Amino acid sequence: MVQLVIGKKGSGKTKIMIDKINAAVKDTNGCLVCIEKGETLRRSISYKVRWCDSDQFSIDSFDAFYGFIAGMLAGNYDIKEIYVDGILKIAGADFEALGRMLEKVDKLTGEDSSVTFTVSADSAELPASVMKFAD
């Protein structure tokens, strides 16, 4: 399952993400992962969450990001939730490529796990392939 938190820069997406992650620590029976570019969330989330800086893994495209997620899920069947802050900063601002990647991630995760992304954009500029995953 894929979920999106959409909004322009400064609209509070990261705060929403931090709250979702910390609530999930209490409610989820399984592993949690947080992926971001840099270290904005690292000190604001529970130590129980596996934190990853995308720069460490040289992720620079949506295809590379999908491979990263697929590898994580293949290596650890206990991952229940993945949180990704700033997917456009990680993989680029190609909205059509984002939509294709979201579709693949949705099929990959199925009902077993979920991936929540923050997307820094106005929802009016996002294609239907992206918006179908919006809350």
C-alpha positions as CSV (number, residue, x, y, z in Angstrom):
1,M,0.0,0.0,0.0
2,V,1.2,3.5,-0.9
3,Q,0.2,6.7,0.9
4,L,1.1,10.3,0.1
5,V,1.4,13.4,2.2
6,I,1.3,16.2,-0.4
7,G,1.9,19.9,0.1
8,K,4.1,22.8,-0.9
9,K,7.3,23.6,0.9
10,G,6.7,24.7,4.4
11,S,3.2,23.2,4.7
12,G,4.0,20.9,7.6
13,K,4.6,17.6,5.7
14,T,7.7,16.7,7.7
15,K,5.9,17.3,11.0
16,I,3.0,15.1,9.8
17,M,5.6,12.4,8.9
18,I,7.3,12.6,12.3
19,D,4.0,12.2,14.1
20,K,3.0,9.2,11.9
21,I,6.3,7.5,12.5
22,N,6.3,8.0,16.2
23,A,2.6,6.8,16.4
24,A,3.5,3.7,14.3
25,V,6.2,2.8,16.8
26,K,3.5,2.3,19.4
27,D,0.9,0.6,17.1
28,T,2.9,-1.5,14.6
29,N,4.0,-5.1,15.2
30,G,7.0,-5.2,13.0
31,C,10.0,-3.2,11.7
32,L,9.7,0.4,10.7
33,V,12.1,2.2,8.3
34,C,12.5,5.9,7.6
35,I,14.3,7.1,4.5
36,E,15.3,10.7,3.8
37,K,18.0,12.8,2.1
38,G,20.1,14.2,5.0
39,E,19.3,14.1,8.7
40,T,16.2,16.2,9.2
41,L,14.1,13.5,10.9
42,R,16.8,11.4,12.5
43,R,16.7,13.0,16.0
44,S,12.9,13.5,16.0
45,I,11.9,9.9,15.5
46,S,12.1,6.9,17.9
47,Y,15.4,5.0,18.1
48,K,13.4,1.9,17.3
49,V,13.0,3.0,13.7
50,R,15.6,2.0,11.2
51,W,16.8,5.3,9.7
52,C,18.5,5.6,6.3
53,D,20.1,8.6,4.5
54,S,19.5,8.0,0.8
55,D,22.8,9.8,0.0
56,Q,24.6,6.9,1.7
57,F,23.3,4.5,-1.0
58,S,23.7,6.9,-4.0
59,I,20.0,6.8,-4.9
60,D,19.5,9.3,-7.7
61,S,16.5,8.1,-9.7
62,F,13.1,6.5,-9.2
63,D,14.4,3.2,-10.6
64,A,17.3,3.2,-8.1
65,F,14.8,4.0,-5.3
66,Y,12.5,1.2,-6.3
67,G,15.4,-1.2,-6.3
68,F,16.4,0.0,-2.8
69,I,12.9,-0.6,-1.4
70,A,12.6,-4.0,-3.1
71,G,16.0,-5.0,-1.7
72,M,15.0,-3.9,1.8
73,L,11.7,-5.8,1.7
74,A,13.4,-8.9,0.2
75,G,16.0,-8.9,2.9
76,N,13.6,-8.3,5.9
77,Y,10.1,-9.8,5.8
78,D,9.3,-8.1,9.1
79,I,9.2,-4.6,7.6
80,K,5.7,-3.3,8.0
81,E,6.0,0.4,7.3
82,I,8.4,2.5,5.4
83,Y,8.3,6.3,5.6
84,V,10.0,8.4,2.9
85,D,10.5,12.1,3.5
86,G,11.1,14.2,0.4
87,I,10.9,11.7,-2.5
88,L,11.4,14.4,-5.1
89,K,14.7,15.5,-3.4
90,I,15.8,11.9,-3.4
91,A,14.9,10.8,-6.9
92,G,14.1,13.9,-8.9
93,A,11.1,16.0,-9.9
94,D,9.8,14.0,-12.8
95,F,6.1,13.6,-11.8
96,E,5.4,11.0,-14.5
97,A,8.3,8.8,-13.3
98,L,7.1,9.2,-9.8
99,G,3.7,7.9,-10.8
100,R,5.2,4.9,-12.5
101,M,7.4,4.2,-9.4
102,L,4.5,4.5,-7.0
103,E,2.5,2.0,-9.0
104,K,5.4,-0.5,-8.8
105,V,5.9,0.1,-5.1
106,D,2.2,-0.4,-4.5
107,K,2.3,-3.8,-6.3
108,L,5.4,-4.8,-4.4
109,T,4.0,-4.0,-0.9
110,G,0.5,-5.4,-1.5
111,E,-1.3,-5.8,1.9
112,D,1.8,-6.9,3.8
113,S,3.4,-3.5,4.3
114,S,2.9,0.2,3.5
115,V,5.1,3.0,2.2
116,T,4.3,6.6,3.0
117,F,5.9,9.4,1.0
118,T,6.0,13.2,1.4
119,V,5.7,15.0,-1.9
120,S,6.6,18.7,-2.0
121,A,4.3,19.9,-4.8
122,D,0.9,21.5,-5.3
123,S,-1.6,18.7,-5.8
124,A,-2.9,20.6,-8.9
125,E,0.4,20.0,-10.7
126,L,0.6,16.3,-10.0
127,P,-0.7,13.8,-12.6
128,A,-3.5,11.4,-12.0
129,S,-0.9,8.5,-11.7
130,V,0.4,10.2,-8.5
131,M,-2.9,11.6,-7.1
132,K,-4.6,8.2,-7.1
133,F,-2.4,7.4,-4.0
134,A,-3.2,10.7,-2.2
135,D,-5.2,10.5,1.1
